[in-house]
Amino acid sequence: MSTSKNAVYNIIGTAVPSILVLVTVPLYLQLVGAERYGVLTLCWIILGYANFLDLGIGYAVVRGIAATGDRKDDAADIFWTGLWTSAAAAVVAVVAVYVGSRLYFGSVSDPGDIIGSEVRDALPILAASVPIALIASTVAAGLQGRERFLELNLIGTTTQTLVQLLPLVVAYLWTPQLTMLIAAALAGRLIGLVWLSLGSKRAIPLTSVRPPSRRIARHLVTFGGWVVLATIANGILHSVDRLVIGGAIGAAAVAAYAIAFGLISRVYLIPHGLSAALLPRYAAVDEEERRRLIRSSIQAVAVTTTPIIVALLAIIEPFFNIWIGRELAAVAAPVGYVLAGGFWIYCVGHMASTMVQATGRPDRVAKVVLAEVLPYCAILFVGIWAFGVVGAAIAFTVRVAVDFGLQVRLAGIPTSVLKLLLLPGTLVVASVAVAIWLTDGWRYAAFAALFLSSAVWAFLNMPDALRPYVDRLRAFLPARARAGR
């Protein structure tokens, strides 16, 4: 199975739930209100933190199963050992989530009735979601390690759709109380776990339950330990902004920031899908092939994300005005402008960090990311104090720019690749400047020129792996257009 085809499956599998989120946000705001939606967002962030307590087992299981090749018994031993280890970690994670969420929500500013009573009642259900999430991560590793990305994304897309829609159905037909919304999402996750289990059973394959191996567990925890340290630090770096906004400004401000972040972050599905496809491949190839893969992957991410980011910057304000209303859009749009530039940097840099982790040196990535936590938190507090919600977006962009330079150095990315990024980076910076400072008719004329330039650059620098997909798209054009007449 080709890496590019697997990456396409991953991208589509992430894009469908992402589009669904965009469609359902106005419905959530209407049915549950901005404050409840902000609290619900915080609950998902807390649940995301719990995933970091799996000791990096899911990541280690993917790499281990991919390296076993046709040795089915070895793959089964790795899978079951990883599953038992994740189950043990889930016990600790349940307690940590319950205690930590009570402490956090008890200290959030302007608590009100929603955060006070409804959240307290919902916390046991939120904690019950933890083992489902941790075990699902390891079970999914069986499919990813065997490169069954079509099946994996079909299951993931269905699960995410249920998690997004079931709470909305409950709010519409029954009640908007947070307890019932979180319980509905938990039901969706359970369905996904059962389906993943059946898929991994066929893919590995699994014939019977096996006891954990101490030797394998030690290897998984050693490798995964560095991965989880990096994941925890990354999780803090990517979500502490909303937690600080909630504590300093209030839940309604979290909703505005989360909406902008949620829209812009969808571009991340491109490097995420590609890196997920590359992970098992990295474990099975030599150093020369890895270097070729990292160069083509960075090039692929740059040519796909640059026109998308420029287009997003052009439509953020009018889209938000229609999508969430002018009042909330006035707060969310400036945040989106700054985040757009940051996410372009983050998308390109993600490919470098994936290579370093997948080639057996997750400790390097972990040390870099851990070193960023305290400086980022300091910049975040200062930014929010000085610029409000936009200050959080500025802090995010500064942080990912620094991280990009460090990860590129760790991965040993050649200068020729960095030179390739100069022009698209300039186009993105220019687009952010246009979005912030131009307001008249020149604004969209400038965006049109910038988008055209980015599209031409992307076409001229497209890696060979992407050209077959472009040719397939051209097949849908009229004959005269394909002939260039």
C-alpha positions, 0 to 999 in steps of 0.5 A, spaced: 500 500 500 502 506 497 504 512 503 500 517 499 494 513 498 494 511 506 495 519 507 489 520 503 485 515 507 487 519 513 486 526 510 479 524 508 478 520 515 479 527 519 476 532 514 469 529 514 468 530 522 472 536 521 466 539 516 461 536 521 464 540 527 463 546 522 456 545 521 454 543 528 458 549 532 452 554 530 447 548 532 451 547 539 451 555 540 443 555 539 441 549 543 446 549 549 449 556 549 456 559 548 457 558 555 455 551 555 459 550 549 465 553 552 465 548 558 464 542 553 470 544 550 474 544 556 471 537 558 474 535 551 481 538 553 481 535 559 479 528 556 485 529 551 490 530 557 488 523 560 490 520 553 497 522 555 497 517 561 497 511 556 505 511 557 505 512 549 503 505 548 499 506 542 505 509 539 510 504 541 505 498 539 504 501 532 512 501 531 513 494 534 507 491 530 510 494 523 517 492 525 514 484 526 513 484 518 509 477 517 511 474 524 504 474 527 505 471 533 510 477 535 505 482 533 500 478 537 504 478 543 506 486 542 498 488 541 496 484 548 502 486 552 500 494 550 493 493 551 494 490 558 499 496 560 494 501 557 488 498 561 493 499 567 494 506 566 487 507 565 486 506 572 491 511 574 488 516 569 481 515 571 483 518 578 487 523 575 482 526 571 476 526 576 481 529 581 484 534 576 477 536 573 474 538 580 480 542 582 480 546 575 472 547 575 472 549 582 477 555 580 474 557 574 472 565 574 465 566 574 463 559 575 455 560 575 450 555 575 452 551 569 460 550 571 458 549 578 452 544 579 452 541 572 459 540 571 460 537 578 454 532 576 458 530 569 465 529 572 464 522 574 461 520 566 467 524 564 472 520 568 468 514 565 470 516 558 478 515 560 479 508 559 475 507 553 479 513 550 486 509 552 484 502 550 481 505 543 488 508 542 492 501 543 487 497 539 487 502 533 495 501 533 493 494 531 490 497 524 495 502 523 501 497 524 498 493 519 497 499 515 489 498 514 488 505 514 482 505 510 478 501 515 481 505 521 479 511 518 472 508 516 471 506 524 474 513 526 470 517 522 464 514 524 466 514 531 467 522 531 461 523 527 457 519 533 461 523 538 459 530 535 452 528 533 449 524 539 450 530 544 446 534 539 441 530 538 440 529 546 440 537 547 435 537 541 430 532 543 431 532 551 436 536 555 442 541 554 445 539 561 452 537 560 451 530 564 447 528 558 451 531 553 457 528 555 454 521 556 451 521 549 459 522 547 461 516 551 456 512 548 459 514 541 466 512 543 464 505 546 461 503 539 467 505 536 471 501 541 467 495 539 468 496 532 476 497 532 477 491 536 473 487 531 478 490 526 484 489 529 482 482 531 482 480 523 488 485 521 494 482 526 490 477 527 488 475 534 486 468 536 486 468 543 487 473 549 495 472 551 498 474 558 503 480 558 510 479 556 515 483 561 520 484 556 515 487 551 512 491 556 519 494 558 521 495 551 514 499 550 514 503 556 521 505 555 520 507 548 513 510 549 515 513 555 519 519 551 513 519 546 508 520 552 513 526 555 513 529 548 505 528 548 504 531 554 508 537 553 505 538 546 498 537 549 499 542 554 502 547 549 496 546 545 491 547 550 493 550 556 491 557 552 484 555 553 485 553 560 488 560 561 483 564 557 477 560 561 480 562 568 482 569 566 477 571 562 471 566 562 468 560 559 464 565 553 471 567 551 474 560 551 468 559 546 470 564 541 478 562 541 476 555 540 471 556 534 477 560 531 482 555 533 478 549 531 477 552 524 484 554 523 487 547 526 483 543 520 489 544 516 493 540 520 489 534 518 494 534 512 501 533 516 497 528 521 494 524 515 501 524 512 505 522 518 500 517 520 501 513 514 509 514 514 510 512 521 510 504 520 513 505 513 519 509 517 520 503 521 521 498 515 526 502 511 533 504 511 536 511 512 537 513 505 529 512 504 527 515 510 531 522 508 527 521 501 521 520 505 522 526 509 524 531 504 518 529 499 513 529 505 515 536 507 514 538 500 507 535 500 505 539 506 508 545 504 504 545 497 498 543 500 497 547 506 500 554 503 494 555 498 489 553 503 492 558 509 491 564 504 484 562 502 482 561 509 485 568 511 481 571 505 474 568 508 475 568 515 471 574 517 465 573 512 465 566 514 464 567 521 459 573 520 455 568 517 457 562 521 457 564 528 454 572 528 457 578 528 458 579 535 462 573 536 465 573 530 468 580 532 472 576 537 474 570 533 476 573 527 482 576 529 484 570 533 484 566 526 488 571 523 494 570 527 493 562 528 493 561 521 500 563 520 502 559 526 499 553 523 502 553 517 509 553 521 506 548 525 504 543 519 511 543 516 515 542 522 510 536 524 513 532 519 520 533 522 518 531 529 515 525 526 521 523 523 525 524 529 520 520 533 519 514 528 526 513 527 527 511 535 529 517 538 523 520 541 527 522 547 530 528 543 523 531 541 521 530 548 527 534 551 525 540 546 518 540 547 519 539 555 524 545 554 518 549 551 513 549 556 515 554 561 517 559 556 511 558 553 506 559 559 510 565 561 509 568 554 501 566 554 500 569 560 503 576 558 500 575 551 493 574 554 494 580 559 496 585 554 492 583 548 486 579 551 484 573 547 488 575 541 494 575 545 493 567 546 494 566 538 500 570 538 503 566 544 502 560 540 505 562 533 511 565 537 512 558 540 511 554 534 516 558 530 521 556 535 519 549 535 520 549 528 527 551 528 529 546 533 525 540 530 528 541 523 535 541 526 534 535 530 531 531 524 537 534 520 533 537 514 537 540 509 538 547 507 535 546 500 528 544 503 528 550 507 530 554 501 524 551 498 519 554 504 522 561 503 517 563 498 511 560 501 512 562 508 513 569 505 506 569 502 503 566 508 506 572 512 503 577 507 496 574 507 496 575 515 498 582 514 493 583 509 487 580 513 489 584 519 491 591 516 487 592 509 479 593 510 477 596 503 476 593 496 484 592 496 483 587 501 480 582 496 484 584 490 491 583 494 488 576 497 486 574 490 494 575 487 496 572 493 492 566 492 494 565 485 501 566 487 501 560 492 497 556 487 502 557 481 508 555 486 504 549 489 503 546 482 510 548 480 513 545 486 509 539 487 512 532 489 511 526 484 507 522 489 501 528 488 501 528 481 497 522 479 491 525 484 492 532 480 491 528 474 485 524 476 482 531 478 483 534 471 479 528 468 473 531 471 474 538 467 471 539 460 476 536 454 477 544 452 480 545 459 484 539 459 487 541 453 489 548 455 484 551 450 
